[in-house]
Amino acid sequence: MAVYYHNGIRKCQAFNGYVMAKAEPVRGSHNIRMRLSLLLAVFAALNAAAPLELQARASKPWPSRRIPADLAARARTAAVKNGLDPALFQAVVWAEGGRLGDRGTGQARGPAQITRSAADAECPDLGWKAVRTKDAANLECGARILSRRGLRYLGKRADPMIAASLYNTKMKHWKRIAERRRVPAFPETVSYVTRISRYYCQLTGRRLLVPARHLDPRLIALSRRVDREMGHAIASEGQTPRRGCSPAY
């Protein structure tokens, strides 16, 4: 027996093709189910059209305070020791927004937001206890990770934006990032490299991020929004945002 609806009337049809004479009005629950199905279909279509844009809200919150002068000096010292651009590593620490004892995602600790697994792999001589409790050790470990991952996967002249992507993502993504030489299409990572580029420009007057080269086209709008909000974040720290630091979208 099959059931179908015609002009608001529920009818039953036998498998031999004959329509039964008895019919009954459609109940209200059927109309509700149809409306819910329509709403779900519309939502699914919108989600399929822009799945990454809908995830953008999951990006990390903005760091709300300027890095203290002593912490910035230690970050620059650690960067020079490990062959990094001091301004780049200072911008990375600013983007991480870490404070001594703070926890980021994945149990990351300290100003450079180091996880235990990363510390054990790259900084075994420093020890996890020192990395998670002492600024100098934490920054030294962070500088090592940024420098070594860039050298290992990208070579001597590593693109700073791609190297920062390696710093921000998990190991399973590194090989593909290195092969494509692009920032991965993760909203959090796109937000992260946009912050680094803008803060680096605030320090040096030079932009690092080139959206057409570095970003998935679907996430350029997100990067533009992050960059615009970065101007407010920098101003809130008492600094005057430099002109010309927004990427050429």
C-alpha positions as CSV (number, residue, x, y, z in Angstrom):
1,M,0.0,0.0,0.0
2,A,1.4,3.4,-1.0
3,V,0.3,6.8,0.5
4,Y,0.3,10.1,-1.4
5,Y,-1.3,13.6,-1.1
6,H,-3.5,15.3,-3.7
7,N,-5.2,18.8,-3.2
8,G,-4.6,18.5,0.6
9,I,-6.2,15.1,0.8
10,R,-4.4,12.0,2.1
11,K,-5.1,9.0,-0.2
12,C,-4.1,5.4,-0.2
13,Q,-3.2,3.6,-3.4
14,A,-2.9,-0.2,-3.8
15,F,0.1,-1.6,-5.5
16,N,-2.2,-2.7,-8.4
17,G,-2.8,0.9,-9.3
18,Y,-6.4,1.3,-8.0
19,V,-7.1,4.2,-5.7
20,M,-9.1,3.4,-2.6
21,A,-12.4,5.2,-2.3
22,K,-11.8,6.3,1.3
23,A,-9.8,9.4,1.9
24,E,-9.0,11.6,4.9
25,P,-7.9,15.2,5.4
26,V,-4.2,16.0,5.9
27,R,-3.3,16.3,9.6
28,G,-1.5,19.3,10.9
29,S,1.6,17.3,11.8
30,H,2.3,16.6,8.1
31,N,2.3,20.4,7.3
32,I,4.8,21.0,10.1
33,R,7.0,18.2,8.9
34,M,7.0,19.7,5.4
35,R,7.9,23.1,6.7
36,L,10.8,21.7,8.8
37,S,12.1,19.8,5.8
38,L,12.1,22.9,3.7
39,L,14.0,24.9,6.4
40,L,16.6,22.2,6.7
41,A,17.0,22.0,3.0
42,V,17.6,25.8,2.8
43,F,20.1,25.7,5.7
44,A,22.0,22.8,4.0
45,A,22.2,24.8,0.7
46,L,23.6,27.9,2.5
47,N,26.0,25.8,4.5
48,A,27.3,24.1,1.3
49,A,27.7,27.5,-0.5
50,A,30.0,29.0,2.2
51,P,31.2,26.3,4.7
52,L,34.4,28.1,5.5
53,E,32.9,31.5,6.1
54,L,30.5,29.9,8.6
55,Q,33.5,28.6,10.5
56,A,35.2,31.9,10.7
57,R,33.7,32.7,14.1
58,A,35.8,29.9,15.6
59,S,39.0,31.8,15.2
60,K,41.0,32.8,18.3
61,P,40.1,35.9,20.3
62,W,42.2,39.0,19.8
63,P,45.2,39.6,22.2
64,S,44.1,42.6,24.2
65,R,47.4,44.0,25.5
66,R,50.7,45.0,24.1
67,I,53.7,42.7,24.8
68,P,55.6,44.1,27.8
69,A,58.9,45.6,26.9
70,D,61.0,42.9,28.7
71,L,59.0,40.1,27.0
72,A,59.5,41.7,23.6
73,A,63.2,42.0,24.3
74,R,63.5,38.4,25.2
75,A,61.5,37.3,22.2
76,R,63.9,39.3,19.9
77,T,66.9,37.8,21.6
78,A,65.6,34.3,21.2
79,A,64.9,35.0,17.5
80,V,68.4,36.3,16.8
81,K,69.9,33.2,18.5
82,N,67.9,30.9,16.2
83,G,68.4,32.8,13.0
84,L,65.0,34.4,12.8
85,D,63.8,37.9,11.9
86,P,63.3,39.4,15.4
87,A,60.3,41.4,14.3
88,L,58.7,38.3,12.9
89,F,59.0,36.3,16.1
90,Q,57.8,39.2,18.2
91,A,54.7,39.4,15.9
92,V,54.2,35.6,16.3
93,V,54.3,36.0,20.1
94,W,51.8,38.9,19.8
95,A,49.5,36.8,17.6
96,E,49.7,33.9,20.1
97,G,48.5,36.3,22.8
98,G,50.0,34.0,25.4
99,R,50.8,35.0,29.0
100,L,52.9,33.0,31.4
101,G,50.7,30.3,32.8
102,D,47.8,30.8,30.3
103,R,46.4,27.8,28.5
104,G,45.6,27.9,24.8
105,T,44.0,25.1,22.8
106,G,45.7,21.7,23.2
107,Q,47.2,22.6,26.6
108,A,49.6,25.2,25.1
109,R,51.5,27.2,27.7
110,G,53.4,30.5,28.0
111,P,54.0,33.5,25.8
112,A,54.8,31.4,22.7
113,Q,52.0,28.9,23.5
114,I,54.0,25.7,23.4
115,T,52.5,22.2,23.9
116,R,54.2,19.5,25.7
117,S,54.6,17.3,22.6
118,A,56.3,20.2,20.7
119,A,58.6,20.9,23.6
120,D,59.6,17.2,24.0
121,A,60.3,17.0,20.2
122,E,62.2,20.3,19.7
123,C,63.4,21.4,23.1
124,P,64.2,18.2,25.2
125,D,67.3,19.9,26.7
126,L,65.1,22.7,28.2
127,G,62.6,20.4,29.9
128,W,58.8,20.8,29.9
129,K,58.8,22.3,33.4
130,A,61.0,25.2,32.4
131,V,59.2,25.7,29.1
132,R,55.8,26.0,30.8
133,T,56.9,28.1,33.7
134,K,59.8,30.4,32.5
135,D,59.5,33.1,29.9
136,A,63.0,32.7,28.6
137,A,62.8,29.0,28.1
138,N,59.3,29.3,26.6
139,L,60.4,31.9,24.0
140,E,63.7,30.0,23.2
141,C,61.6,26.8,22.5
142,G,59.1,28.8,20.4
143,A,61.9,30.3,18.3
144,R,63.5,26.9,17.8
145,I,60.2,25.4,16.6
146,L,59.5,28.3,14.2
147,S,63.1,28.2,12.8
148,R,63.5,24.4,12.6
149,R,60.1,23.7,11.0
150,G,60.6,26.4,8.4
151,L,64.1,25.0,7.6
152,R,63.0,21.4,7.6
153,Y,59.9,21.8,5.4
154,L,60.6,25.0,3.4
155,G,64.4,25.3,3.1
156,K,66.7,28.2,3.9
157,R,64.6,31.0,2.5
158,A,61.3,30.0,4.1
159,D,58.3,32.2,3.4
160,P,57.4,33.8,6.8
161,M,53.7,33.3,6.2
162,I,54.1,29.6,5.4
163,A,56.5,29.1,8.3
164,A,53.9,30.7,10.6
165,S,51.3,28.3,9.2
166,L,53.6,25.4,10.2
167,Y,53.9,26.8,13.7
168,N,50.1,27.1,14.0
169,T,49.0,23.8,12.7
170,K,49.3,20.1,13.5
171,M,52.0,17.8,12.2
172,K,49.6,15.9,9.9
173,H,49.2,19.1,7.8
174,W,52.8,20.1,7.4
175,K,53.8,18.1,4.4
176,R,50.8,19.4,2.4
177,I,51.4,23.0,3.4
178,A,55.1,22.6,2.3
179,E,54.0,21.1,-1.0
180,R,51.4,23.7,-1.8
181,R,53.4,26.7,-0.4
182,R,50.1,28.3,0.7
183,V,48.4,29.0,4.0
184,P,46.0,26.1,4.6
185,A,42.3,26.9,4.3
186,F,41.6,26.9,8.0
187,P,39.9,30.0,9.3
188,E,42.0,30.0,12.5
189,T,45.3,29.8,10.6
190,V,44.2,32.5,8.1
191,S,43.3,34.8,10.9
192,Y,46.6,34.0,12.6
193,V,48.9,34.8,9.7
194,T,46.8,38.0,9.0
195,R,47.5,39.2,12.5
196,I,51.2,38.4,12.2
197,S,51.5,40.3,8.9
198,R,49.7,43.3,10.2
199,Y,51.7,43.5,13.5
200,Y,54.9,42.9,11.6
201,C,54.1,45.8,9.4
202,Q,53.4,47.9,12.5
203,L,56.9,47.2,13.7
204,T,58.8,47.4,10.4
205,G,56.6,49.1,7.8
206,R,56.7,46.1,5.5
207,R,53.8,43.7,4.7
208,L,54.3,39.9,4.6
209,L,50.9,38.7,3.5
210,V,50.0,38.7,-0.2
211,P,46.5,37.3,-0.4
212,A,46.6,36.3,-4.0
213,R,49.7,34.2,-3.4
214,H,49.1,33.0,0.1
215,L,45.4,32.5,0.7
216,D,42.6,30.4,-0.6
217,P,40.2,32.7,-2.4
218,R,37.3,31.7,-0.3
219,L,39.0,33.0,2.8
220,I,40.2,36.4,1.5
221,A,37.1,38.1,2.9
222,L,37.8,36.7,6.3
223,S,41.4,37.9,6.2
224,R,40.1,41.4,5.2
225,R,37.8,41.5,8.2
226,V,40.6,40.3,10.5
227,D,42.9,43.0,9.1
228,R,40.3,45.7,9.6
229,E,39.8,44.7,13.2
230,M,43.5,44.6,13.8
231,G,43.6,48.3,13.3
232,H,41.3,48.7,16.2
233,A,43.3,46.2,18.3
234,I,46.5,48.1,17.7
235,A,44.9,51.4,18.4
236,S,43.5,50.0,21.7
237,E,47.1,49.4,22.8
238,G,47.9,53.0,22.5
239,Q,49.7,52.8,19.2
240,T,48.9,54.7,16.0
241,P,48.2,52.2,13.2
242,R,50.7,52.6,10.3
243,R,49.3,53.5,7.0
244,G,49.8,51.1,4.1
245,C,49.9,48.0,6.3
246,S,46.7,46.4,5.0
247,P,47.4,43.7,2.4
248,A,46.4,44.5,-1.2
249,Y,43.2,42.6,-1.3
